[in-house]
Amino acid sequence: MCIFCKIASGEIPTHFLYESEHVVAFKDLDPQAPAHILVIPRAHYENAAELAAADSATMSELFGAAREIAATLGLDGYRITFNTGASAGQSVFHAHLHLLGGRPFAWPPG
């Protein structure tokens, strides 16, 4: 079982900023911005592409959760990122959305 599956199931105790039947969100342990939240499906999907192909309702809920969290945190702007595959920077192979905010961001990223 991957670490995000353990977090989502409650095996690893975590403070959830958002929680539903299909999605949970929590602070990133290595934040890259003042607000850096991970929004993940409870079910295991290796990456965002696999999730989008298999479960569009949960994919949509990830974005809705990010919107709600950003509003709760009072973010006037934010970035949403999925890293899909090791070459894109994915290090935990369980689909997850990064919600980043609280500072200005440059473009292009990375």
N, CA, C and O atoms as a MOPAC input file, in Angstrom:
PM7 MOZYME 1SCF
protein

 N      0.85200 1    -1.17500 1     0.00000 1
 C      0.00000 1     0.00000 1     0.00000 1
 C      0.89900 1     1.23900 1     0.00000 1
 O      1.84100 1     1.31100 1     0.79000 1
 N      0.62700 1     2.20900 1    -0.86600 1
 C      1.45300 1     3.41100 1    -0.96300 1
 C      1.16500 1     4.35600 1     0.20200 1
 O      0.15600 1     4.21200 1     0.89200 1
 N      2.05800 1     5.32200 1     0.41600 1
 C      1.91500 1     6.23000 1     1.54800 1
 C      0.63200 1     7.05500 1     1.46900 1
 O      0.01500 1     7.31800 1     2.50100 1
 N      0.21200 1     7.47300 1     0.26500 1
 C     -1.02100 1     8.25600 1     0.15800 1
 C     -2.24600 1     7.38500 1     0.41800 1
 O     -3.24400 1     7.87500 1     0.94700 1
 N     -2.19200 1     6.11800 1     0.06000 1
 C     -3.29300 1     5.20900 1     0.40600 1
 C     -3.39600 1     5.07900 1     1.92100 1
 O     -4.49700 1     5.04500 1     2.47000 1
 N     -2.25100 1     5.00600 1     2.60000 1
 C     -2.24000 1     4.89900 1     4.06200 1
 C     -2.78000 1     6.17200 1     4.70400 1
 O     -3.48900 1     6.10200 1     5.70800 1
 N     -2.45800 1     7.32200 1     4.14600 1
 C     -2.99000 1     8.58200 1     4.65600 1
 C     -4.49300 1     8.64100 1     4.42400 1
 O     -5.25100 1     8.96700 1     5.33800 1
 N     -4.93000 1     8.32700 1     3.20100 1
 C     -6.35000 1     8.40400 1     2.85500 1
 C     -7.20600 1     7.45300 1     3.69100 1
 O     -8.35400 1     7.76500 1     4.00700 1
 N     -6.65000 1     6.30100 1     4.04500 1
 C     -7.41200 1     5.31200 1     4.81700 1
 C     -7.38600 1     5.58800 1     6.31900 1
 O     -8.13100 1     4.96700 1     7.07600 1
 N     -6.53400 1     6.51400 1     6.75000 1
 C     -6.41200 1     6.80700 1     8.16900 1
 C     -5.34900 1     5.98800 1     8.88100 1
 O     -5.13600 1     6.15900 1    10.08200 1
 N     -4.67900 1     5.10000 1     8.15600 1
 C     -3.61300 1     4.29700 1     8.75300 1
 C     -2.47500 1     5.18800 1     9.24900 1
 O     -1.86600 1     4.90800 1    10.28200 1
 N     -2.19100 1     6.26800 1     8.50600 1
 C     -1.25400 1     7.29300 1     8.95000 1
 C     -2.09700 1     8.50700 1     9.32600 1
 O     -2.69100 1     9.13700 1     8.45100 1
 N     -2.15800 1     8.84400 1    10.60900 1
 C     -3.00300 1     9.97200 1    11.03900 1
 C     -2.53100 1    11.28600 1    10.41700 1
 O     -1.34000 1    11.59900 1    10.41600 1
 N     -3.47800 1    12.03500 1     9.89600 1
 C     -3.20500 1    13.30000 1     9.22700 1
 C     -4.36900 1    14.23500 1     9.45900 1
 O     -5.51900 1    13.80000 1     9.51000 1
 N     -4.07800 1    15.52500 1     9.60100 1
 C     -5.14500 1    16.52400 1     9.69500 1
 C     -5.62400 1    16.84100 1     8.27600 1
 O     -4.86400 1    17.37100 1     7.46600 1
 N     -6.87400 1    16.51700 1     7.98100 1
 C     -7.43100 1    16.78900 1     6.65600 1
 C     -8.02600 1    18.19700 1     6.61700 1
 O     -8.79000 1    18.58300 1     7.50100 1
 N     -7.67200 1    18.94600 1     5.59700 1
 C     -8.26800 1    20.25400 1     5.35000 1
 C     -9.57500 1    20.11100 1     4.58100 1
 O    -10.40600 1    21.01900 1     4.56800 1
 N     -9.74200 1    18.95900 1     3.94100 1
 C    -10.96000 1    18.62400 1     3.19000 1
 C    -11.08300 1    17.11600 1     3.26100 1
 O    -10.09100 1    16.39200 1     3.17200 1
 N    -12.31600 1    16.65100 1     3.42200 1
 C    -12.53800 1    15.21000 1     3.48500 1
 C    -13.93600 1    14.89100 1     2.97200 1
 O    -14.91800 1    15.50300 1     3.39000 1
 N    -14.01100 1    13.93200 1     2.07000 1
 C    -15.28900 1    13.43500 1     1.58000 1
 C    -15.15400 1    11.92700 1     1.39700 1
 O    -14.13700 1    11.33500 1     1.75700 1
 N    -16.16900 1    11.32800 1     0.84700 1
 C    -16.14000 1     9.88100 1     0.60200 1
 C    -15.02500 1     9.49700 1    -0.37300 1
 O    -14.44700 1     8.41600 1    -0.26300 1
 N    -14.72400 1    10.38600 1    -1.32800 1
 C    -13.78900 1    10.04400 1    -2.40700 1
 C    -12.47700 1    10.81800 1    -2.41300 1
 O    -11.53700 1    10.42100 1    -3.10100 1
 N    -12.39200 1    11.91700 1    -1.65900 1
 C    -11.24900 1    12.82300 1    -1.74900 1
 C    -10.84100 1    13.30500 1    -0.35500 1
 O    -11.69100 1    13.52600 1     0.50800 1
 N     -9.52900 1    13.46600 1    -0.14500 1
 C     -9.00600 1    14.10600 1     1.06500 1
 C     -7.92800 1    15.10000 1     0.66500 1
 O     -7.34500 1    14.99600 1    -0.41400 1
 N     -7.66500 1    16.07200 1     1.54700 1
 C     -6.62700 1    17.06700 1     1.29700 1
 C     -5.88200 1    17.34900 1     2.59300 1
 O     -6.46500 1    17.36000 1     3.67700 1
 N     -4.58200 1    17.57800 1     2.45500 1
 C     -3.72900 1    17.81500 1     3.61900 1
 C     -2.52200 1    18.63700 1     3.18300 1
 O     -2.21300 1    18.72200 1     1.99400 1
 N     -1.83700 1    19.24800 1     4.16600 1
 C     -0.66200 1    20.06900 1     3.86900 1
 C      0.49500 1    19.19300 1     3.40300 1
 O      0.71900 1    18.10100 1     3.92600 1
 N      1.22800 1    19.69600 1     2.40500 1
 C      2.43000 1    19.02100 1     1.92100 1
 C      3.52300 1    19.12100 1     2.98600 1
 O      3.70000 1    20.17800 1     3.59000 1
 N      4.25100 1    18.04100 1     3.21800 1
 C      5.32000 1    18.04000 1     4.21000 1
 C      6.54900 1    18.82600 1     3.76800 1
 O      7.37400 1    19.19900 1     4.60200 1
 N      6.68000 1    19.08200 1     2.47200 1
 C      7.80000 1    19.84800 1     1.93000 1
 C      7.23500 1    20.99400 1     1.08800 1
 O      7.34700 1    20.98100 1    -0.13800 1
 N      6.62500 1    21.99200 1     1.75300 1
 C      5.90500 1    23.02700 1     0.99800 1
 C      6.80400 1    23.85800 1     0.10000 1
 O      7.91800 1    24.22700 1     0.47300 1
 N      6.29700 1    24.14600 1    -1.09100 1
 C      7.00600 1    24.95800 1    -2.07600 1
 C      6.40200 1    26.35700 1    -2.18500 1
 O      6.81200 1    27.14800 1    -3.03500 1
 N      5.43200 1    26.66000 1    -1.33100 1
 C      4.77100 1    27.95800 1    -1.26800 1
 C      4.15200 1    28.06500 1     0.12600 1
 O      4.00200 1    27.05300 1     0.81100 1
 N      3.79200 1    29.27800 1     0.55400 1
 C      3.16200 1    29.41200 1     1.87000 1
 C      1.93300 1    28.51000 1     2.04200 1
 O      1.71300 1    27.95200 1     3.11700 1
 N      1.15600 1    28.37400 1     1.00000 1
 C      0.05600 1    27.40100 1     0.98900 1
 C      0.42200 1    26.32400 1    -0.02500 1
 O      0.53800 1    26.60900 1    -1.21700 1
 N      0.60400 1    25.09700 1     0.43600 1
 C      0.89700 1    23.96800 1    -0.45600 1
 C      0.11600 1    22.77800 1     0.08200 1
 O      0.51200 1    22.13200 1     1.05200 1
 N     -0.99800 1    22.51000 1    -0.57400 1
 C     -1.93100 1    21.48000 1    -0.14900 1
 C     -1.95800 1    20.38500 1    -1.20500 1
 O     -1.94700 1    20.66700 1    -2.40300 1
 N     -1.99400 1    19.13000 1    -0.75400 1
 C     -2.16600 1    17.99500 1    -1.65200 1
 C     -3.60700 1    17.53200 1    -1.57300 1
 O     -4.13900 1    17.31700 1    -0.48300 1
 N     -4.23400 1    17.38000 1    -2.71900 1
 C     -5.61300 1    16.90200 1    -2.80700 1
 C     -5.55000 1    15.57500 1    -3.55300 1
 O     -5.08600 1    15.51200 1    -4.69200 1
 N     -6.02400 1    14.50700 1    -2.89600 1
 C     -5.85400 1    13.16500 1    -3.46500 1
 C     -7.15800 1    12.38300 1    -3.45300 1
 O     -8.01500 1    12.60800 1    -2.59800 1
 N     -7.30900 1    11.46100 1    -4.40300 1
 C     -8.44300 1    10.53500 1    -4.31700 1
 C     -8.15400 1     9.48000 1    -3.25200 1
 O     -7.00200 1     9.09500 1    -3.05000 1
 N     -9.18900 1     9.02200 1    -2.58300 1
 C     -8.99600 1     7.92900 1    -1.61500 1
 C     -8.59200 1     6.64400 1    -2.33200 1
 O     -7.76500 1     5.88200 1    -1.83200 1
 N     -9.17800 1     6.40500 1    -3.50400 1
 C     -8.83500 1     5.21900 1    -4.29300 1
 C     -7.47900 1     5.42900 1    -4.95500 1
 O     -7.10600 1     6.55600 1    -5.28000 1
 N     -6.76000 1     4.35600 1    -5.15000 1
 C     -5.42900 1     4.45400 1    -5.74700 1
 C     -5.50400 1     4.49500 1    -7.26800 1
 O     -6.06400 1     3.60400 1    -7.90600 1
 N     -4.92400 1     5.55200 1    -7.83100 1
 C     -4.67300 1     5.68600 1    -9.26400 1
 C     -3.22400 1     6.13500 1    -9.35800 1
 O     -2.81100 1     7.01900 1    -8.60700 1
 N     -2.45600 1     5.56300 1   -10.24300 1
 C     -1.02300 1     5.86500 1   -10.28900 1
 C     -0.72800 1     7.32500 1   -10.57500 1
 O      0.21400 1     7.89300 1   -10.02200 1
 N     -1.53300 1     7.93700 1   -11.44100 1
 C     -1.27200 1     9.32700 1   -11.81400 1
 C     -2.55900 1     9.98300 1   -12.31000 1
 O     -3.60200 1     9.33500 1   -12.40000 1
 N     -2.47400 1    11.26700 1   -12.62900 1
 C     -3.65200 1    12.02000 1   -13.04800 1
 C     -4.25300 1    11.48300 1   -14.34100 1
 O     -5.47400 1    11.48600 1   -14.49800 1
 N     -3.42500 1    11.02600 1   -15.26000 1
 C     -3.94400 1    10.48700 1   -16.52500 1
 C     -4.77900 1     9.23900 1   -16.27900 1
 O     -5.84500 1     9.07500 1   -16.87300 1
 N     -4.30000 1     8.36000 1   -15.40800 1
 C     -5.05500 1     7.15000 1   -15.08300 1
 C     -6.36100 1     7.50700 1   -14.37900 1
 O     -7.40200 1     6.91900 1   -14.67400 1
 N     -6.31600 1     8.45700 1   -13.45800 1
 C     -7.53100 1     8.88700 1   -12.75700 1
 C     -8.53700 1     9.47900 1   -13.72700 1
 O     -9.71800 1     9.13300 1   -13.67900 1
 N     -8.09000 1    10.36700 1   -14.60800 1
 C     -9.00200 1    11.01500 1   -15.56000 1
 C     -9.67400 1     9.99900 1   -16.46800 1
 O    -10.85000 1    10.14600 1   -16.79900 1
 N     -8.93800 1     8.97000 1   -16.87400 1
 C     -9.50400 1     7.94300 1   -17.75600 1
 C    -10.49400 1     7.05100 1   -17.02700 1
 O    -11.43800 1     6.54500 1   -17.63400 1
 N    -10.28800 1     6.85500 1   -15.73100 1
 C    -11.09700 1     5.88400 1   -14.98800 1
 C    -12.24700 1     6.49700 1   -14.20800 1
 O    -13.27300 1     5.84200 1   -14.02500 1
 N    -12.10800 1     7.74800 1   -13.73700 1
 C    -13.07500 1     8.28000 1   -12.77300 1
 C    -13.16800 1     9.79900 1   -12.89000 1
 O    -12.58100 1    10.53000 1   -12.09200 1
 N    -13.90700 1    10.26100 1   -13.88800 1
 C    -13.98700 1    11.70500 1   -14.11200 1
 C    -14.70600 1    12.43000 1   -12.97500 1
 O    -14.43500 1    13.60800 1   -12.74200 1
 N    -15.60600 1    11.76600 1   -12.26700 1
 C    -16.30500 1    12.41100 1   -11.15500 1
 C    -15.33200 1    12.74000 1   -10.01700 1
 O    -15.39100 1    13.82600 1    -9.44200 1
 N    -14.44800 1    11.81000 1    -9.70000 1
 C    -13.46200 1    12.07400 1    -8.65000 1
 C    -12.46400 1    13.12100 1    -9.12300 1
 O    -12.05000 1    13.96900 1    -8.33300 1
 N    -12.07300 1    13.08500 1   -10.37100 1
 C    -11.17200 1    14.10700 1   -10.91400 1
 C    -11.81200 1    15.48000 1   -10.75200 1
 O    -11.14700 1    16.43200 1   -10.34200 1
 N    -13.07500 1    15.58600 1   -11.06700 1
 C    -13.79000 1    16.84900 1   -10.91100 1
 C    -13.84500 1    17.27000 1    -9.44600 1
 O    -13.70800 1    18.45300 1    -9.13400 1
 N    -14.04200 1    16.31800 1    -8.55400 1
 C    -14.09200 1    16.64400 1    -7.13200 1
 C    -12.75200 1    17.16100 1    -6.62000 1
 O    -12.72200 1    18.00200 1    -5.72200 1
 N    -11.63800 1    16.67300 1    -7.17600 1
 C    -10.33300 1    17.19500 1    -6.77600 1
 C    -10.27100 1    18.70300 1    -7.03100 1
 O     -9.80400 1    19.46200 1    -6.18100 1
 N    -10.74200 1    19.13300 1    -8.20200 1
 C    -10.72800 1    20.55400 1    -8.53800 1
 C    -11.69300 1    21.34700 1    -7.65900 1
 O    -11.37900 1    22.46300 1    -7.24400 1
 N    -12.86100 1    20.77800 1    -7.37400 1
 C    -13.81800 1    21.45200 1    -6.49300 1
 C    -13.26400 1    21.60500 1    -5.08700 1
 O    -13.44300 1    22.64600 1    -4.45500 1
 N    -12.58800 1    20.56800 1    -4.59400 1
 C    -11.97700 1    20.63700 1    -3.26200 1
 C    -10.89800 1    21.71700 1    -3.24500 1
 O    -10.80400 1    22.48000 1    -2.28400 1
 N    -10.08700 1    21.79000 1    -4.29200 1
 C     -9.04100 1    22.81000 1    -4.37300 1
 C     -9.65600 1    24.20600 1    -4.33400 1
 O     -9.14300 1    25.09300 1    -3.65100 1
 N    -10.73900 1    24.40000 1    -5.05500 1
 C    -11.42000 1    25.70300 1    -5.06700 1
 C    -11.90400 1    26.05800 1    -3.66300 1
 O    -11.71300 1    27.18600 1    -3.20700 1
 N    -12.53200 1    25.09700 1    -2.97600 1
 C    -13.04000 1    25.34200 1    -1.62200 1
 C    -11.90600 1    25.66100 1    -0.64500 1
 O    -12.02000 1    26.58200 1     0.16300 1
 N    -10.82900 1    24.91100 1    -0.72200 1
 C     -9.69300 1    25.13000 1     0.17700 1
 C     -9.07400 1    26.50400 1    -0.07500 1
 O     -8.76300 1    27.23000 1     0.87000 1
 N     -8.89400 1    26.86200 1    -1.35100 1
 C     -8.33200 1    28.17200 1    -1.68700 1
 C     -9.19700 1    29.29400 1    -1.11800 1
 O     -8.67000 1    30.27600 1    -0.59600 1
 N    -10.50300 1    29.16000 1    -1.21400 1
 C    -11.41100 1    30.17500 1    -0.66300 1
 C    -11.28500 1    30.23000 1     0.86100 1
 O    -11.23300 1    31.31400 1     1.44200 1
 N    -11.23600 1    29.07300 1     1.49900 1
 C    -11.10900 1    29.01900 1     2.96100 1
 C     -9.80600 1    29.66600 1     3.41600 1
 O     -9.77100 1    30.34400 1     4.44300 1
 N     -8.73300 1    29.45700 1     2.64900 1
 C     -7.43200 1    30.02300 1     2.99800 1
 C     -7.30400 1    31.49400 1     2.59400 1
 O     -6.31800 1    32.14900 1     2.93300 1
 N     -8.30000 1    32.01000 1     1.87000 1
 C     -8.27700 1    33.40800 1     1.44300 1
 C     -7.26800 1    33.69900 1     0.34900 1
 O     -6.76300 1    34.81800 1     0.24900 1
 N     -6.97100 1    32.70400 1    -0.47000 1
 C     -6.01000 1    32.90000 1    -1.56200 1
 C     -6.66000 1    33.70400 1    -2.68300 1
 O     -7.72600 1    33.33500 1    -3.17600 1
 N     -6.02100 1    34.80100 1    -3.08500 1
 C     -6.58300 1    35.60100 1    -4.17000 1
 C     -6.17600 1    35.07000 1    -5.53800 1
 O     -6.73200 1    35.48000 1    -6.55700 1
 N     -5.22800 1    34.17700 1    -5.56100 1
 C     -4.78600 1    33.48400 1    -6.76300 1
 C     -4.05800 1    32.23100 1    -6.32400 1
 O     -3.50300 1    32.17400 1    -5.22600 1
 N     -4.06200 1    31.23700 1    -7.17700 1
 C     -3.39700 1    29.98100 1    -6.82100 1
 C     -3.07400 1    29.19900 1    -8.07500 1
 O     -3.61400 1    29.45900 1    -9.15000 1
 N     -2.19000 1    28.24400 1    -7.91600 1
 C     -1.79800 1    27.36000 1    -9.01300 1
 C     -2.18800 1    25.94400 1    -8.65500 1
 O     -2.03400 1    25.51900 1    -7.51000 1
 N     -2.69400 1    25.21700 1    -9.63300 1
 C     -3.01700 1    23.80100 1    -9.49400 1
 C     -2.10800 1    23.04100 1   -10.45400 1
 O     -2.02300 1    23.35700 1   -11.64100 1
 N     -1.42500 1    22.02400 1    -9.90300 1
 C     -0.48400 1    21.26100 1   -10.70900 1
 C     -0.63800 1    19.77200 1   -10.46000 1
 O     -0.82000 1    19.34000 1    -9.32100 1
 N     -0.56500 1    18.99500 1   -11.51900 1
 C     -0.41800 1    17.54900 1   -11.44400 1
 C      0.93200 1    17.20900 1   -12.06100 1
 O      1.22700 1    17.66200 1   -13.16700 1
 N      1.75100 1    16.43000 1   -11.38100 1
 C      2.96900 1    15.89100 1   -11.96500 1
 C      2.65900 1    14.44600 1   -12.34700 1
 O      2.32000 1    13.63000 1   -11.48900 1
 N      2.77200 1    14.14200 1   -13.60700 1
 C      2.42900 1    12.80700 1   -14.09000 1
 C      3.66400 1    12.16500 1   -14.70000 1
 O      4.08600 1    12.51600 1   -15.80200 1
 N      4.23700 1    11.21700 1   -13.96200 1
 C      5.44100 1    10.52400 1   -14.38900 1
 C      6.68300 1    11.10200 1   -13.72800 1
 O      6.72700 1    12.27800 1   -13.36900 1
 N      7.69000 1    10.24900 1   -13.57400 1
 C      8.92500 1    10.64900 1   -12.89600 1
 C      9.60700 1    11.82700 1   -13.58600 1
 O     10.14200 1    12.70500 1   -12.90800 1
 N      9.60000 1    11.86600 1   -14.91300 1
 C     10.28100 1    12.95500 1   -15.61600 1
 C      9.57800 1    14.29900 1   -15.42800 1
 O     10.16300 1    15.34800 1   -15.70000 1
 N      8.33100 1    14.27300 1   -14.96600 1
 C      7.60100 1    15.51000 1   -14.67800 1
 C      7.69200 1    15.87600 1   -13.19800 1
 O      7.11400 1    16.87400 1   -12.76800 1
 N      8.41600 1    15.07200 1   -12.41600 1
 C      8.59900 1    15.37400 1   -11.00500 1
 C      7.70900 1    14.59700 1   -10.06400 1
 O      7.73300 1    14.84300 1    -8.85800 1
 N      6.91200 1    13.65100 1   -10.58600 1
 C      6.07000 1    12.85600 1    -9.69700 1
 C      6.96100 1    11.93600 1    -8.86400 1
 O      7.75100 1    11.16400 1    -9.40800 1
 N      6.82600 1    12.02600 1    -7.54300 1
 C      7.64600 1    11.19300 1    -6.66000 1
 C      6.81600 1    10.21100 1    -5.85100 1
 O      7.34200 1     9.20700 1    -5.37200 1
 N      5.51800 1    10.48600 1    -5.69100 1
 C      4.59800 1     9.53800 1    -5.06500 1
 C      3.62400 1     9.11900 1    -6.16300 1
 O      2.91300 1     9.95300 1    -6.72400 1
 N      3.59800 1     7.84400 1    -6.45900 1
 C      2.81900 1     7.36700 1    -7.60300 1
 C      1.40300 1     6.98100 1    -7.18500 1
 O      0.96600 1     5.83700 1    -7.30300 1
 N      0.72000 1     8.00200 1    -6.69300 1
 C     -0.71000 1     8.00200 1    -6.36100 1
 C     -1.15800 1     9.38300 1    -6.83500 1
 O     -0.60700 1    10.39400 1    -6.39900 1
 N     -2.13700 1     9.43600 1    -7.70900 1
 C     -2.56800 1    10.71100 1    -8.28000 1
 C     -2.77400 1    11.74900 1    -7.18200 1
 O     -3.38700 1    11.45900 1    -6.15500 1
 N     -2.26300 1    12.95300 1    -7.39800 1
 C     -2.47200 1    14.02800 1    -6.43900 1
 C     -2.33000 1    15.37600 1    -7.12200 1
 O     -1.48700 1    15.58500 1    -7.99400 1
 N     -3.19400 1    16.27600 1    -6.68500 1
 C     -3.21700 1    17.64700 1    -7.16900 1
 C     -2.46500 1    18.50400 1    -6.14900 1
 O     -2.70500 1    18.40200 1    -4.94600 1
 N     -1.56000 1    19.34200 1    -6.63300 1
 C     -0.88700 1    20.31600 1    -5.77700 1
 C     -1.64200 1    21.63400 1    -5.88700 1
 O     -1.81500 1    22.16300 1    -6.98500 1
 N     -2.08600 1    22.16000 1    -4.76800 1
 C     -2.67400 1    23.49500 1    -4.69200 1
 C     -1.62500 1    24.38500 1    -4.04700 1
 O     -1.26100 1    24.19400 1    -2.88600 1
 N     -1.13900 1    25.36500 1    -4.81200 1
 C     -0.07400 1    26.25300 1    -4.34700 1
 C     -0.56100 1    27.69500 1    -4.36800 1
 O     -1.20800 1    28.12300 1    -5.32300 1
 N     -0.25200 1    28.43700 1    -3.32100 1
 C     -0.64900 1    29.84000 1    -3.27500 1
 C      0.05700 1    30.57600 1    -2.16700 1
 O      0.88100 1    30.01200 1    -1.44800 1
 N     -0.27900 1    31.85100 1    -2.03900 1
 C      0.28500 1    32.65800 1    -0.97600 1
 C      1.53300 1    33.42200 1    -1.36000 1
 O      2.12800 1    34.09300 1    -0.51700 1
 N      1.94400 1    33.33500 1    -2.62000 1
 C      3.08400 1    34.10700 1    -3.13000 1
 C      2.93300 1    34.22600 1    -4.64000 1
 O      2.19000 1    33.45000 1    -5.24200 1
 N      3.62100 1    35.17800 1    -5.26900 1
 C      3.59400 1    35.27700 1    -6.73700 1
 C      4.34100 1    34.10300 1    -7.36700 1
 O      5.30100 1    33.59100 1    -6.79000 1
 N      3.90700 1    33.68800 1    -8.52700 1
 C      4.53800 1    32.60100 1    -9.26800 1
 C      5.04500 1    33.12700 1   -10.61900 1
 O      4.44500 1    34.02400 1   -11.21200 1
 N      6.14100 1    32.56300 1   -11.08500 1
 C      6.70400 1    32.93100 1   -12.38700 1
 C      6.10700 1    32.02900 1   -13.47500 1
 O      5.54100 1    30.97400 1   -13.18800 1
 N      6.24800 1    32.46700 1   -14.71200 1
 C      5.86200 1    31.66600 1   -15.86400 1
 C      6.93000 1    31.78300 1   -16.91400 1
 O      7.38000 1    32.90200 1   -17.16200 1
 N      7.36400 1    30.74800 1   -17.53700 1
 C      6.89300 1    29.37300 1   -17.36000 1
 C      7.43600 1    28.75500 1   -16.07600 1
 O      8.48000 1    29.16200 1   -15.56500 1
 N      6.70500 1    27.76100 1   -15.56300 1
 C      7.16000 1    27.09000 1   -14.34700 1
 C      8.34400 1    26.17200 1   -14.63500 1
 O      8.56600 1    25.76200 1   -15.77500 1
 N      9.09100 1    25.85900 1   -13.59500 1
 C     10.16700 1    24.87300 1   -13.62600 1
 C     11.11100 1    25.02500 1   -14.75100 1
 O     12.05600 1    24.24600 1   -14.87300 1

